[in-house]
C-alpha cells in the first residue's frame, strides 16, 4: 500500500501532465494486421533501416562513429531510432525528417534516463537502499513524465544486473547483490517508467539491461569476461530480468561481456533460447553501444559482415550506433547467409512498439512544447526527489546518539572536498542541463539552520589530493565549531561505465583529514558520498556518526540536512555488503557454507577463512540504523510442517522502543539445510518496511509457500524438495533476532 506521503507525491507528479496526457488504443490483433500491411510495402533496405539506431550530436554515452549523412539516411528510411536527441523542439525537427521518407515510418527517440531527467533523483543503488518499492516507482514515474514530455519514447533503464563486486563502476546503476530485492526493484522501475501502459504520453518504454551477467565481470573490470555456471546464471543473475519481463518491459538490451566464451550480443542461448523462446518475450532486443562490431576484437567474428550475421541470428534486433547492420544485413540476405525470416521477425518487433506507442497515428504526440514546459516546471517533481533522497541515506554509525543535531547548535564546521560541491550531487549517468541547480550539503544546511547558528567551511583537501596543506585551515575551522560535519568520498565521475577502481579506499588524503579532525576532540559526523561501497575502516571505528549519502540528485543537500537535523529519521538499509578490504571481494551475505565453515572465530585452523581478516564485511547487506530503536519479538509459526501446496503463516511483533517516529525493515531469511544442490547459508525471501510512532507496536505477517522454498536443481528445473528449513528474522543479514525451524513434506 502506498504511504500517504508517496501517494500525495504521485498525485503532484502526475498532475502537471494529466491535462495533456493522451492514451493510445493498442489492440494487439489490429496492430499485427497493420504491421503485415506495412511490411508488405517495405523494401529489404527499408527493413534493415528499422534495425539501426544512431546517436544525435550531444552528450554521447559511447564512442561516436562519424556520419555526416545521418539525416539523409533518416530521410531515406535507413534509420529506425535515434538516441541523445531530446526536447520537444529537437525531437519534432528530427521526426519531420523521418516523415519525408517514402513510407513515413516514425523514429523512436531513446535516452539514458537512469535516475531522473530534468529532476535528478538518487543514483539507483542509493534508491535500492531505501528498500521502498513505492519510492523507487515514484522516481521512475517522475523521470518518465519529464522525459516523455520532452519527446523521449524510450529509456535505457532499468539496469538490473546483480553485482557483488564494488570495484565495478556500474554498481551505481543497479540494485546491489541480492536477486530477490533486485527483482522487486526491477518490477517497480518498469512499472514507474511505463505507467499505465505504452501509448500514454506520460509513459516511456523501459529497456532492461544488460542481458546477461554483465555484473559479474571478472575482477570488477568493466567489459571484462564473465565465466560462471549455468546454475549461478539462473539462480542469481536472471531473476531480476524475468521479473522485469513479467512487469511488461518493452525492450531488452544485451551486454558487452561474453558469457562462457560467447559474446552476449551473439549469444543465441541468452537471446533466443531463454528470452524469446522460453520466456516468450515479444519486444525487441537492442545491442549495447557498438557491441555487435566488438565481437571482432572479442575474437568471435572475423569481420563486421560475420558479426552482423552472428548478432541477427542470435536475436539482437537493433544495432545501436554500430553501423554494422546498415552496412551488412542487406548483403547477408542477398548472399543467402541470413534468412529474410530473421529480418522480418526483428523488424516486426520494432514496428510493434512504434504502433503501441501511437507514433503512426501521430509521430509528434510526444513533442508538445506546452506540455514540456508545464511538466518540467512541476514543483512536485523536486518534492518527490527530496523524499526519495531522504529514504536513501543509510545511517552506519551513531555513537552516543550524536545525531540528530539540535537546530539550536551554535556553530557547525563543514569540512571536506564535497562539502560545497554542487555538480557531484548529480552522480554518474545523469542528464546534463545548462544552469542546473543542485543543492550542495552546505546550501542544504544553510536552508535548515536559523540565524543563531554559525556555519563555517574549509575544504581541507581535494578529492584525490596527496597534499595536506589544507589541513591547517580545516583544523582551525573545526576547533572554532561545536560540531564538525566532514563530507568525503568520490567525485561523481569516479563511478559509472568504464569507471572500475582497483582500490576502494577513500581517494587521496581524505581519511588522513578525518584523522586530523578527530584529533581536535570535536564531535565528528562523517558523510560519505559515493556511487559504490567504499572502504574506510579507520573512520568506521573512530567517527562519532557516519551517514552514507551516495549521490542524491537535485535535492541532495536538503535531504541530507533533513536527516542530520532529524526532520527525517533514517530508515535505509544497505543493498550491498561493504568489504573490509579488496581481498575479500566478492563478499556477499548469501554465500555457501563450504565443507569447512568457520564455526568458532577463535579456531581458524584448516577452515575456510582468512588468516589476517574476518570473513565478514565491514557493513553487511541489509544493515542500517535509525535514530529510534526497535524490538522484534514473539515469533510464531502457524505450523511446523508444510506440504507442497500448503502455506505457513509467520508472525512477529515489531515495537518502536525509542524516542523518534521511524521505520524499520523487518527481514525474513530462509536456509534450506540439505538439498540436491547446496544452498546458501541464508536467502532473503521477504521483508516489510513499517513506520511506527514511539511506543507503537504492530504485528508483522509473512507467508511461507512453495515458491519461497523452490530453487534450480542440477537439471536447471525449478523445484521444491522435502526437507528441513531454518527461518530467520532480523533487521539485517548479520543481525538475526528470531529463529525457528520447519519441515517441507511430500
Secondary structure, DSSP 8 states (H G I E B T S, - for coil): ---HHHHHHHHHHHHHHHTT-------HHHHHHHHHHHHHH--HHHHHHTTEEEE-SSS-SS-----TTHHHHHHTT--SEEES--SHHHHHHHHHHHTTSSS----EEEE--SSBSSSB---HHHHHHTT-HHHHHHHHHHHHHHHHHTT--EE---B------TTSGGGGGS--S-HHHHHHHHHHHHHHHHTT-TTSTT--B-EEEEETTGGG-GGG-TT--B---HHHIIIIISHHHHHHHHTT--EEEE-SSEETTEEGGG-HIIIIIIIIIIS---SEEE--TTTTTTHHHHTS-SSHHHHHHHHHHHT--BEES--HHHHHHHHHHHTTSS-HHHHHHHHHHHHHHHHHTTTTT-TTTT--HHHHHHHHT-HHHHHHHHHHHHHH-EEEEEGGG--S--TT-SEEEEESTTSS-SGGGG-SS----TT-----HHHHHHHHS-TTSEEEEE--S-SS----TTHHHHHHHHHTSSEEEEEEE--GGGSSTT---S--B-STTHHHHHHHHHTTT-EEEEEEE-SS--B-HHHHHH-SEEEE-----TTHHHHHHHHHTTSS------SS-B-SSGGG-S--SS-B--SS--S-TT--TTSSS-SSS-SS-SB-TT--B-SS-EEEEEEEES-SEE-TT--EEEEEEEEE-SSS-EEEEEEEEEEESS-SS--BS-EEEEEEEEEE-TT-EEEEEEEE-HHHH-EE-TT--EE---EEEEEEEEEETTEEEEEEEEEE--
